[in-house]
C-alpha cells in the first residue's frame, strides 16, 4: 500500500497560505495599534518614575 502525500502537501500549502495571510493582516491592522498603545504606556510609566525620582531628590536637597 502506497501512501499518497499529495493531499497532505496540498493541505500544508493551504495552511501556510492561510497563516501567512493572517499574519499579514495582523501586521498591517492590529500591530500598529498595539505598538502605539505600548509606547504610550511606556512613556507614561517613564514620566511617572521621573517625577517620583525628582520628588525623592527634592526631599534631600
N, C-alpha and C positions, 0 to 999 in steps of 0.2 A: 504494500500500500504506500503510495507516494503522497507526501503531504504537500498540499497546494498553498504556496505562500503568496500568491497574487492578491488574494483578499486581504491578507494581513498587511501587505505592502500598501495597498490602496487605502485601507483604514488608517494606517500610520501617516500616510501623506495627507489625508483629510484632517486628521487630528493635529498635525503640525501646522497646517494652514489655519485651522481654527484658533489654535493657541497664538500664532503669530498675529492674526487679526485682532484677537482680544488684547494682546499686549500693546499693539499699535494704538488701539482705541484708548486704552488706559493711559499710555504715554502722551497722547495728544489731548485728551479731555479731562482726565482726573488728576494726573500728576502735577500740572501747573497749579491747581488749586491747593493741593496738599502741600506742595513746596512753599507756596506763598503763606499758608497758614502756619507752617512750622517756622518759617523765617520770622513772621510777625511775633509768634510766641517766644521765640528765642531772643528777639530784640527786647521784648517786654521783660523777660527774665534778666537779661543783661542790664537793662535800665534799673530794675528793682535792686539788683545786687550792687550796682554802682552807687545808688542812692544810700543804701544801707552802709556801704563802706565809708562814704563821706560823713554820714551821721556818726558812725562809731569813731572816726578820726577826729571829728569836731568835739567829741566828748573829752578827748585827752588834750586838746590843744587850745 
